[in-house]
Structures are given as structure tokens and as C-alpha cells.
């Protein structure tokens, strides 16, 4: 009886929260968020994607998927509010993973997303402009760590042009930043644009293609970073 009572008093288990955040638009944040959430869902986890971008791109993707009568992989909740750090823990009680698609150029919502997260992923395109803009996200992560010392964060090189040295150069440039860069890069591929327009994932277009392999590798590194 005592054991049962003790078990009933245990706090509810919360899923891990991954926030994709950048202060620069066009970095492919929503594509990464929908694909990361999808890869986790295909692995059998309960996943919720929170669309915290006022543009609602992730919600549009989910709506297009429903219109095409595709299987629902995970729930998508529109929540572009500055109270994410209050609301996300409640949502995480019913999920293994919560993925937040954060907004560009909206510091208040981004700050709230960082306070809700266990891991922050900062997408960076292989360009000098993106590297320069990354300093803004580093500052926000450092501010969030005043309240969340355990907050982990890493860059993700996204939209790398295949068979060029630009990806290597941006990785070298990011080495001067206080945040690490995940070893898994994601390349610029037509299949990502085609799949998003149809409400699909790249692996649903070509399960064994290069894009699907890159997303799988990224997801493995993300899970490793959460351990």
C-alpha cells in the first residue's frame, strides 16, 4: 500500500523539449523542425510540434498533410506566445519529445522558448551573414542560462551546398563561437522543398535517399546531445 501511494505521488514524467531558434529568417528552421519531429515519430516516440512562429509555416505544413489524407505522425499546436516556458511543461507531460519551431526576429517569444527547452538547435546556413547573425542567438542562450544552467545548445549547419567546401568553411568559422556545432550537416536538396509543399517528409519521398539519411543522422546526434 505504501509503495502504491508513493508511486501515485511521483511527479508526472515530462518529455524532452527541443527548440529550433534563430534570429535570421531563411535558415530552414521549419523544415528541420518538421523533419526532426517526423523522424522521432517514425522511431515510435510520442511527439508534439509547437509552432511558435507567427507565420505559422509548420501549421500550414500540417494542414497540407491533412488535406492530402496523409497519416498523422504527430500533433502540431500553434502557440506563438511569450508564455511558452509556462505552457510547454504541461504539454510535455503527454509526449516523449516536444519540438518547438521558434520565430525569427521575435526575441520575447524566443526567450520564452529557450526557457522551456532542454536543447536549443540554432540552424546556420553556410554563409557569412548567418555566421554573423549567430552571435544574437549565442547572446540569448547565455541569457537563458542565467535561469537554466543546464540548458544545452548547438549549431546545425543547414542547406549546405553539396560537393563544395563552403560547409567546411562555415564549420571553421563557427569554431570561434562558444556553442558547439553538431557533426551532422543537412544539405540543400530539392526533395526537401518538394516534400514540404505536399505536407510530406523527405523520407516519405525516398526512404533511402540522401536527404532521409541526413535527417536520420541529425536526429541521432540530437538524441545523443540530450543524454
Long-range contacts (C-beta under 8 A, 24 or more apart in sequence): 12-93, 13-93, 14-89, 14-92, 14-93, 15-46, 15-48, 15-92, 15-93, 15-94, 15-95, 15-96, 15-97, 15-98, 16-92, 16-96, 16-97, 16-98, 16-118, 16-119, 16-226, 17-88, 17-92, 17-97, 17-98, 17-100, 17-116, 17-117, 17-118, 17-119, 18-97, 18-98, 18-99, 18-100, 18-117, 18-118, 18-119, 18-120, 18-121, 18-222, 18-226, 19-99, 19-100, 19-102, 19-113, 19-114, 19-116, 19-117, 19-119, 19-120, 19-121, 20-99, 20-100, 20-101, 20-102, 20-120, 20-121, 20-122, 20-123, 21-100, 21-102, 21-110, 21-113, 21-114, 21-120, 21-121, 21-122, 21-137, 21-140, 22-102, 22-104, 22-122, 22-123, 22-124, 22-133, 22-134, 22-137, 23-104, 23-105, 23-107, 23-110, 23-133, 23-136, 23-137, 23-140, 24-104, 24-129, 24-130, 24-133, 24-136, 25-104, 25-105, 26-125, 27-104, 27-123, 27-124, 27-125, 27-130, 27-158, 27-159, 28-123, 28-125, 28-158, 28-159, 28-186, 28-192, 29-53, 29-101, 29-102, 29-104, 29-123, 30-57, 30-58, 30-61, 30-101, 30-196, 31-158, 31-192, 31-196, 32-121, 32-123, 32-156, 32-158, 32-186, 32-218, 33-58, 33-99, 33-100, 33-101, 34-58, 34-61, 34-101, 34-196, 34-201, 35-192, 35-201, 35-202, 35-215, 36-99, 36-215, 36-218, 36-219, 36-222, 37-73, 37-74, 37-97, 37-99, 38-73, 38-74, 38-201, 38-203, 38-215, 39-201, 39-203, 39-215, 39-216, 39-218, 39-219, 40-74, 40-96, 40-97, 40-99, 40-219, 41-73, 41-74, 42-73, 42-203, 43-219, 45-95, 45-96, 45-97, 46-74, 46-94, 46-95, 46-96, 46-97, 47-73, 47-74, 47-75, 47-95, 47-96, 47-97, 47-98, 47-99, 48-74, 48-75, 48-76, 48-77, 48-91, 48-92, 48-94, 48-95, 48-97, 48-98, 48-99, 49-74, 49-75, 49-76, 49-77, 49-98, 49-99, 49-100, 49-101, 50-76, 50-77, 50-79, 50-84, 50-88, 50-91, 50-98, 50-99, 50-100, 50-101, 51-76, 51-77, 51-78, 51-79, 51-80, 51-101, 52-79, 52-80, 52-81, 52-84, 52-100, 52-101, 52-102, 52-103, 52-109, 52-113, 53-80, 53-101, 53-102, 53-103, 53-104, 54-80, 54-103, 54-106, 55-103, 56-80, 57-101, 58-101, 61-196, 61-199, 62-199, 63-199, 64-197, 64-198, 64-199, 65-198, 65-199, 65-200, 66-199, 67-199, 68-198, 68-199, 68-200, 70-199, 70-200, 70-204, 73-201, 80-106, 80-109, 81-109, 81-112, 82-108, 82-109, 82-111, 82-112, 83-112, 84-109, 84-112, 84-113, 84-115, 84-116, 85-112, 85-113, 85-115, 85-116, 88-116, 89-116, 107-140, 110-140, 111-140, 111-143, 111-144, 114-140, 114-141, 114-144, 114-148, 114-151, 115-144, 115-147, 115-148, 117-151, 118-150, 118-151, 118-152, 118-226, 119-151, 119-152, 119-153, 119-154, 119-222, 119-225, 119-226, 120-144, 120-151, 120-152, 120-153, 120-154, 121-153, 121-154, 121-155, 121-156, 121-182, 121-222, 122-153, 122-154, 122-155, 122-156, 122-179, 123-155, 123-156, 123-158, 124-155, 124-156, 124-157, 124-158, 124-170, 124-174, 124-181, 125-157, 125-158, 125-159, 125-170, 126-157, 126-159, 126-160, 126-161, 126-166, 126-167, 126-169, 126-170, 127-166, 127-170, 128-173, 130-170, 131-170, 131-173, 131-174, 134-174, 134-177, 135-177, 138-177, 138-178, 138-179, 141-179, 142-178, 152-225, 152-226, 153-179, 154-179, 154-180, 154-181, 154-182, 154-225, 155-179, 155-180, 155-181, 155-182, 156-181, 156-182, 156-184, 156-185, 156-186, 156-218, 157-181, 157-182, 157-185, 157-186, 158-185, 158-186, 159-186, 159-187, 159-188, 160-185, 160-186, 160-187, 160-188, 161-187, 161-188, 162-187, 162-188, 162-189, 182-218, 182-221, 182-222, 182-225, 183-221, 184-214, 184-217, 184-218, 184-220, 184-221, 185-214, 186-211, 186-214, 186-215, 186-218, 187-211, 187-214
